[in-house]
């Protein structure tokens, strides 16, 4: 089975379920239903946080730390996913709501634009994948996973250097270099959705 860049989607999960025979059979409809439920939890938590705690930095940090812990539990103990997934969705909503409230005070209206763009890209790539306009080959996977790792390392380096007053400037600049880098990040992030769509489809098969 092809690899996904999502650490929660591992080949062994499918093989273990086939051997044990104790898990429910995976279906596209079931995956969609559960995804919509989790998305609903994210939206509700984000909306409540934005409305009542838009400037709560400590709440955001606490939710982010707890979310990371829950994510690690889910990755290494996938049998807990029915419980950890909703909890993670709520914590993610808190983080997104706090960040969105903060960003909206600096750039009014930017959050609505970002949400519209995110859903637009998601729907577009799903259509592209279903029409087989993009083929998920080994080379495609290696390029996307490698690019994702490189971007993650660059952002990590920027965080570390920022602590010493030497941030990587072009990451957050508005010039042509900064805009170009942001477009690359958006494209790579979008292509990761194609990998996950493909991996889910293979899981069903």
Secondary structure as UniProt FT lines:
FT   TURN            7..8
FT   HELIX           11..20
FT   HELIX           28..52
FT   TURN            54..55
FT   HELIX           57..76
FT   HELIX           78..80
FT   HELIX           81..106
FT   TURN            108..109
FT   HELIX           110..130
FT   TURN            131..132
FT   HELIX           138..163
FT   TURN            164..165
FT   HELIX           169..171
FT   HELIX           176..204
//
